[in-house]
Amino acid sequence: MNMACPCGSPKEYSNCCQPLHNGNSASSPEALMRSRYSGFFLKLEDYLLSSWHIETRPKDIELDDHTQWKRLEILQAETDGSNTEATKNTEGTKNTEGQVHFKAYYKEHNQWFLVEEKSRFLFENNHWFYHSGEYTPQTLKPNRNDVCLCGSGKKYKKCCL
């Protein structure tokens, strides 16, 4: 079955996040962030834990069945201080650290939420890992005539209300 990738890229899931979910390495911190968002969307607990750096990885993760992830918005992605997707720096060596600033919108028990985070990623053993993040959770209250938070472009009352 071909489906759009939950991370919001124009690619199909089978050509975007699924290869990472099946064990392939992410090419950049942004690619890993997108695959982790898709992991939350698809409730892939094992993947989320395995893509988490050993220093900060929790023993387990509980994903609420009532959480509906709706949209990921990447605001900025960097590797070792450069705005690039490449994993090589100007000296030709591998970058070892990256950051992604993103917003993730979700709905839980008919209430909308936004998590805005500046995430830190580390490159070790030929893999990117999520390390940690500074996040700001927010409760959102869209009005009926606002553009829907899911990213459809429709009015909220005609979409997710």
DRENLO-733244 format. One line per field, with one value per residue (C-alpha): residue number from 1; residue in one letter; x, z, y. Coordinates in Angstrom, 2 decimals, decimal comma, always signed. Layout:
# DRENLO-733244
seq NUM|...
type A|...
east X|...
up Z|...
north Y|...
***
This chain:
# DRENLO-733244
seq 1|2|3|4|5|6|7|8|9|10|11|12|13|14|15|16|17|18|19|20|21|22|23|24|25|26|27|28|29|30|31|32|33|34|35|36|37|38|39|40|41|42|43|44|45|46|47|48|49|50|51|52|53|54|55|56|57|58|59|60|61|62|63|64|65|66|67|68|69|70|71|72|73|74|75|76|77|78|79|80|81|82|83|84|85|86|87|88|89|90|91|92|93|94|95|96|97|98|99|100|101|102|103|104|105|106|107|108|109|110|111|112|113|114|115|116|117|118|119|120|121|122|123|124|125|126|127|128|129|130|131|132|133|134|135|136|137|138|139|140|141|142|143|144|145|146|147|148|149|150|151|152|153|154|155|156|157|158|159|160|161
type M|N|M|A|C|P|C|G|S|P|K|E|Y|S|N|C|C|Q|P|L|H|N|G|N|S|A|S|S|P|E|A|L|M|R|S|R|Y|S|G|F|F|L|K|L|E|D|Y|L|L|S|S|W|H|I|E|T|R|P|K|D|I|E|L|D|D|H|T|Q|W|K|R|L|E|I|L|Q|A|E|T|D|G|S|N|T|E|A|T|K|N|T|E|G|T|K|N|T|E|G|Q|V|H|F|K|A|Y|Y|K|E|H|N|Q|W|F|L|V|E|E|K|S|R|F|L|F|E|N|N|H|W|F|Y|H|S|G|E|Y|T|P|Q|T|L|K|P|N|R|N|D|V|C|L|C|G|S|G|K|K|Y|K|K|C|C|L
east +0,00|+1,42|+0,60|+1,83|+4,59|+3,29|+6,29|+4,75|+7,34|+6,01|+7,41|+5,51|+6,14|+7,93|+10,49|+10,82|+10,61|+9,88|+13,49|+14,69|+12,00|+13,35|+16,94|+18,55|+20,63|+19,27|+21,27|+20,87|+19,39|+16,35|+15,77|+15,98|+13,61|+11,10|+11,34|+10,89|+7,77|+6,46|+7,38|+5,18|+2,43|+2,60|+3,28|+6,61|+7,90|+10,89|+12,05|+11,72|+13,83|+16,48|+16,88|+17,37|+20,95|+22,01|+22,96|+19,40|+17,24|+14,41|+13,87|+10,52|+8,10|+4,32|+2,37|-1,21|-3,76|-5,76|-2,91|-3,39|-0,27|-1,42|+1,49|+5,23|+6,81|+10,61|+11,74|+15,51|+17,97|+21,75|+24,75|+27,79|+26,74|+25,88|+22,44|+22,85|+21,58|+25,08|+26,85|+30,32|+31,74|+34,02|+37,13|+35,61|+35,10|+31,81|+29,70|+29,08|+26,34|+23,15|+20,11|+16,54|+14,03|+10,50|+6,85|+4,61|+0,85|-1,31|-4,78|-5,64|-9,15|-10,52|-7,92|-5,15|-1,54|+1,72|+5,21|+7,96|+11,41|+15,04|+16,44|+20,05|+21,31|+24,62|+26,32|+27,95|+28,71|+27,48|+24,03|+22,31|+20,64|+18,21|+19,95|+17,84|+15,75|+14,49|+10,76|+7,80|+4,40|+1,37|-2,37|-4,08|-7,65|-8,44|-11,53|-14,05|-12,96|-9,19|-7,10|-7,00|-3,94|-3,53|-2,13|-4,91|-5,45|-9,18|-11,06|-11,05|-14,87|-14,71|-11,80|-10,87|-13,58
up +0,00|-1,00|+1,30|+1,77|+4,32|+7,70|+8,02|+5,43|+2,69|-0,86|-0,99|-0,37|+2,99|+1,28|-0,21|+2,78|+6,41|+6,02|+5,05|+8,27|+10,26|+8,70|+9,85|+7,23|+8,44|+8,25|+5,94|+8,22|+11,53|+9,63|+8,00|+11,43|+12,92|+10,15|+10,67|+14,42|+13,86|+11,57|+14,31|+16,76|+14,13|+13,51|+17,19|+16,49|+20,06|+19,24|+16,47|+18,66|+21,37|+18,96|+17,33|+20,74|+21,92|+24,65|+27,04|+27,20|+26,08|+28,48|+29,46|+27,69|+26,01|+26,31|+23,34|+24,06|+21,71|+21,85|+20,44|+16,77|+15,24|+12,56|+11,13|+11,30|+10,40|+10,14|+10,90|+10,69|+10,34|+10,84|+11,08|+13,00|+12,53|+8,83|+7,23|+5,15|+4,76|+4,01|+6,57|+5,51|+6,68|+4,74|+5,77|+4,27|+7,61|+8,99|+10,99|+14,45|+15,77|+14,37|+15,42|+14,18|+15,20|+14,53|+15,41|+15,75|+15,97|+17,54|+18,86|+22,04|+23,48|+21,14|+22,31|+20,05|+21,16|+19,72|+20,68|+19,50|+20,04|+19,27|+19,12|+19,33|+17,29|+17,46|+14,71|+16,05|+14,54|+11,12|+12,50|+13,60|+17,02|+18,76|+21,92|+23,63|+23,10|+24,54|+24,03|+24,65|+24,80|+24,09|+24,15|+21,04|+20,60|+16,91|+15,93|+13,50|+10,65|+11,19|+8,76|+10,10|+12,17|+10,35|+7,31|+4,86|+3,93|+4,68|+7,35|+10,71|+10,72|+7,37|+8,35|+11,85|+14,02
north +0,00|+3,39|+6,27|+9,81|+10,03|+11,25|+13,61|+15,91|+15,47|+15,11|+11,54|+8,34|+6,68|+3,75|+6,18|+8,51|+7,39|+3,67|+2,74|+4,40|+2,60|-0,62|+0,06|+2,31|+5,26|+8,80|+11,09|+14,11|+15,27|+16,57|+13,17|+11,53|+14,13|+13,48|+9,72|+10,14|+12,27|+9,51|+7,03|+8,92|+9,13|+5,36|+4,50|+2,76|+2,60|+0,35|+2,69|+5,77|+4,16|+2,82|+6,26|+7,91|+8,43|+5,98|+8,85|+10,21|+7,27|+6,40|+2,76|+2,76|+5,10|+5,13|+6,42|+7,44|+5,86|+9,10|+11,22|+12,10|+13,67|+16,10|+18,11|+18,59|+21,91|+22,12|+25,68|+25,18|+22,30|+22,53|+20,25|+21,50|+25,12|+25,04|+25,24|+22,14|+18,62|+17,31|+15,15|+16,39|+19,69|+22,05|+20,08|+16,91|+15,18|+13,93|+16,34|+14,94|+17,19|+18,67|+20,66|+20,79|+23,44|+22,18|+22,50|+19,45|+19,80|+17,14|+16,55|+14,66|+14,18|+16,90|+19,42|+20,82|+21,07|+22,32|+21,23|+23,55|+22,10|+22,77|+19,24|+18,13|+15,17|+13,31|+11,28|+8,11|+4,69|+5,89|+6,82|+10,00|+9,80|+12,12|+13,33|+15,98|+19,06|+22,29|+22,28|+24,48|+22,75|+24,90|+24,40|+25,79|+26,96|+27,38|+29,36|+27,90|+30,19|+29,81|+27,82|+24,27|+23,38|+20,07|+21,88|+21,03|+24,69|+24,36|+26,26|+24,51|+24,16|+22,28|+20,05|+18,87|+20,46
***
